[in-house]
Amino acid sequence: MSTIGWRERLDVQAAVTAAKDKCPGVPVVLIGSSMGSAACAFALAEEWSLADGLVLDSSYSKLGNAVPGWWRFLGGVPLQVLLWPVLPIAAAMARLNVRRVDVAEALRRVNCPVLVLHGEKDDLAPPSEAERNLASLPAGTKVVWFQGCGHTEGRWVYPDVYWQAVKEFVFSINKSTIPLREESKKE
């Protein structure tokens, strides 16, 4: 059973713990797409020392908006209307209040650099969801909007722009964290 990022945060935390055990002292950047970006945000909000940076690609802001967005994405408004009664049933089965699963609220507790990547035509997680997430992050947070792109399409339509932004972000994390970690070992 998927909770579209909420319980999946535990998988992110376990994966990072395993990676840190194998490679101690190496900077960690969480990179997630769609549900994966939400899971990364939730994991990092609970355990701020988990990672040195976060890349959010096409993240929703509120789970209650994402589920109908998924249906709209798959089958348009008719499918969204048809499946609307499923939401409270699925929420009860998952024992999850979808109105309380909020990426923007989690991002308020994130204490590391964040890169936001989002399509301007995203129908699943509309740009307003990305803007709500951005409002929870510090001024100066880097955002890359992909013109004409839908959900998670930026990396496929503009791969050079996408990967250049990710590389620059990761390299900036690497440069900013390694000297700090070396200095802390000396003390």
Residue pairs with C-beta under 8 A, 6 or more apart in sequence:
1 93
1 94
2 8
2 35
3 94
3 96
3 101
4 35
4 38
4 60
4 63
4 66
4 67
4 101
5 35
5 36
5 37
5 38
5 39
5 41
5 42
5 60
5 63
5 101
5 103
6 38
6 39
6 42
6 63
6 96
6 101
7 96
8 35
8 36
8 38
8 39
8 42
9 39
9 40
9 42
9 43
9 46
10 43
11 39
12 30
12 32
12 39
12 40
12 42
12 43
12 50
13 43
13 46
13 47
13 50
16 28
16 30
16 43
16 50
16 51
19 28
20 26
20 28
25 181
27 52
27 53
27 173
27 174
27 177
27 178
27 181
28 50
28 51
28 52
28 53
29 51
29 52
29 53
29 54
29 55
29 169
29 170
29 173
30 40
30 43
30 44
30 50
30 51
30 53
30 54
30 55
31 40
31 54
31 55
31 57
31 166
32 38
32 39
32 40
32 41
32 55
32 56
32 57
32 59
33 57
33 58
33 152
33 155
34 57
34 58
34 59
34 60
34 124
34 125
34 151
34 152
37 55
37 56
37 57
37 58
37 59
37 103
38 59
38 60
38 63
38 66
38 103
40 51
40 54
40 55
40 56
41 54
41 56
41 59
41 103
41 106
41 107
41 110
42 103
42 106
43 50
44 50
44 51
44 54
44 106
44 110
44 112
45 106
45 107
45 108
45 109
45 110
46 109
48 109
48 110
48 111
48 112
51 112
52 112
52 113
52 173
52 176
52 177
53 112
53 113
53 114
53 115
53 169
53 170
53 173
54 110
54 112
54 113
54 114
54 115
55 114
55 115
55 117
55 166
55 169
56 103
56 114
56 115
56 116
56 117
56 133
57 117
57 118
57 152
57 154
57 155
58 117
58 118
58 119
58 122
58 124
58 125
58 130
58 151
58 152
58 154
59 103
59 116
59 118
59 125
59 129
59 130
59 133
60 66
60 69
60 103
60 124
60 125
60 129
61 102
61 103
61 104
61 125
61 128
61 129
61 130
61 132
61 133
62 99
62 101
62 102
62 103
62 104
62 129
62 132
63 98
63 99
63 101
63 102
64 87
64 98
64 99
64 101
65 125
65 129
66 124
66 125
66 129
67 87
67 90
67 98
68 80
68 83
68 84
68 87
69 123
69 124
69 125
69 126
70 124
71 79
71 80
71 82
71 83
72 79
72 80
72 123
72 124
73 123
73 124
73 150
73 151
75 82
87 98
91 97
91 98
103 133
104 132
104 133
104 135
104 136
105 136
107 114
107 133
107 136
107 137
108 136
110 137
113 141
113 142
113 169
113 172
113 173
113 176
114 137
114 141
114 142
115 141
115 142
115 143
115 144
115 165
115 166
115 169
116 130
116 133
116 134
116 137
116 141
116 142
116 143
116 144
117 143
117 144
117 146
117 154
117 155
117 162
117 165
117 166
118 125
118 127
118 130
118 143
118 144
118 145
118 146
118 154
119 127
119 145
119 146
119 148
119 149
119 150
119 151
119 152
119 153
119 154
120 127
120 145
120 146
120 147
120 148
120 149
121 148
121 149
121 150
122 129
122 130
122 149
122 150
122 151
123 150
123 151
124 150
124 151
125 151
127 145
130 143
134 141
134 143
142 165
142 169
144 154
144 161
144 162
144 165
146 153
146 154
146 157
146 158
146 161
146 162
148 157
149 157
149 158
154 161
154 162
155 162
155 163
